[in-house]
Amino acid sequence: MATEEFCRLGKELYSAEKEFGRFAKEFWLATKESCRLRKELKSAKLLYGRLGCCNLLAMYCKYFLLAYARDLMKTVFLVLLFLGAPSLLWADDELTARIRKFAEQGDPKAEFSMGLRYDLGDGLERNPELAAQWFRKAAEHGIVGACLYLGLKHEFGNGVKLDQAMASSWYERAALLGSAQAAFLLGNLYRILEDPDTIRGCVWLEIAAKQGYPGAEKAKQESCFGLRAQDFQEIVALIKKNEDQIKQQRGKPVK
């Protein structure tokens, strides 16, 4: 009886050791997967900083869901991910320093990224004035997003003096670089000036509508209502002139 009990315990011990080995293997695989995803997330953050895009959270959620869908120690992986992710998401000192270095060397995308970081308080204390300075540098290098942001800042007086003339100037630069949003904002701005310019408003709203910008067609119809035949002739001529300039700008390298 003692021998049989000893054999039974030995088998159970063997099974337990085997189960422990499987657990250890899955834990190692989960740890390895976590490290790989953390490296990819760090690369994504660097790309986010260099290009000034705003999709980091979407990238993070994508990696999170893909990893969670696996059956490799979900609970362990989630613990590892939540312990490691915050340091990547909020410890931006090194990343910001790298972006600043590129920006100070005159890299246009890095200049735009610094503007976004100061404007949104991403990795830096929020400073609309410094954001506007970096946006201006990037805009002068032909970054369309920077031109658009400067237009918004001047229209609403965020970090700069409220100046509708400057707003329209930056919107127009962005629109000529191909931004449908800038064309739409410029068309609407012409409608609400103290001295509205209905013809130019219709021109830019039509250009935005041709590019499929939401609401542009309706705004154009409202703006053009009641115009004379000669006004439409002028609108058609200005549309052609601006579209030719947009075509010329496309494909030009960033300075």
Residue pairs with C-beta under 8 A, 6 or more apart in sequence:
26 72
26 73
26 76
27 73
27 76
29 72
29 73
30 72
30 73
30 76
30 77
30 80
31 76
31 80
33 67
33 70
33 72
33 77
34 67
34 77
34 80
34 81
34 84
37 63
37 67
37 81
38 84
38 85
38 88
40 63
41 59
41 60
41 63
41 85
41 88
42 88
44 56
44 59
44 60
45 56
45 88
45 89
45 92
45 95
46 95
46 98
47 53
48 54
48 55
48 56
48 59
49 95
49 96
49 98
49 99
49 110
49 113
49 117
50 99
50 102
50 109
50 110
50 113
51 109
51 113
52 109
52 112
52 113
52 115
52 116
52 145
54 116
56 89
60 85
60 89
64 81
67 77
67 81
68 74
68 77
68 78
70 77
92 122
92 123
92 124
93 123
95 123
96 117
96 123
96 124
99 110
99 113
99 114
99 117
100 110
100 114
102 109
102 110
103 110
103 111
103 113
103 114
103 134
103 137
106 141
108 137
108 138
108 141
108 142
108 143
108 254
108 255
109 138
109 143
109 254
111 134
111 135
111 137
111 138
111 141
111 143
111 146
112 134
112 135
112 138
112 143
112 145
112 146
114 134
115 131
115 132
115 133
115 134
115 135
115 138
115 146
115 149
116 122
116 131
117 123
117 124
117 131
118 124
118 126
118 127
118 128
118 130
118 131
118 134
119 126
119 128
119 131
119 135
119 149
119 159
120 126
127 159
128 153
128 158
128 159
128 160
129 159
129 160
130 159
131 149
131 153
131 159
132 150
132 153
132 158
132 159
132 160
135 146
135 149
135 150
135 153
136 146
136 150
137 146
138 145
138 146
139 146
139 147
139 150
139 170
139 173
141 254
141 255
142 177
142 252
142 254
142 255
143 254
144 174
144 177
144 178
144 179
144 182
145 174
145 179
147 170
147 171
147 173
147 174
147 177
147 179
147 182
148 170
148 171
148 174
148 179
148 181
148 182
148 185
150 160
150 166
150 170
151 167
151 168
151 169
151 170
151 171
151 174
151 182
151 185
151 186
152 158
152 167
152 185
153 159
153 160
153 167
154 160
154 161
154 162
154 163
154 164
154 166
154 167
154 170
155 162
155 164
155 167
155 171
155 185
155 189
156 162
157 163
160 166
164 189
164 193
167 189
168 186
168 189
168 190
171 182
171 183
171 185
171 186
171 189
172 182
172 186
173 182
174 181
174 182
175 182
175 183
175 186
175 204
175 207
175 242
175 246
176 242
176 245
176 246
176 249
177 246
177 249
178 246
178 249
178 250
180 207
180 208
180 211
180 212
180 213
180 216
181 208
181 213
183 204
183 205
183 207
183 208
183 211
183 213
183 216
184 204
184 205
184 208
184 213
184 215
184 216
184 219
186 204
187 200
187 201
187 202
187 203
187 204
187 205
187 206
187 207
187 208
187 216
187 219
187 220
187 223
188 201
188 205
188 219
189 201
190 196
190 197
190 198
190 200
190 201
190 204
191 198
191 201
191 219
191 223
198 223
198 224
198 227
198 231
199 227
199 231
199 234
199 235
199 238
200 238
201 223
202 220
202 223
202 224
202 227
202 235
203 235
203 238
203 239
203 242
204 242
205 216
205 219
205 220
205 223
206 216
206 220
206 235
206 239
207 239
207 242
207 243
207 246
208 216
208 220
209 216
209 217
209 220
224 232
224 235
227 235
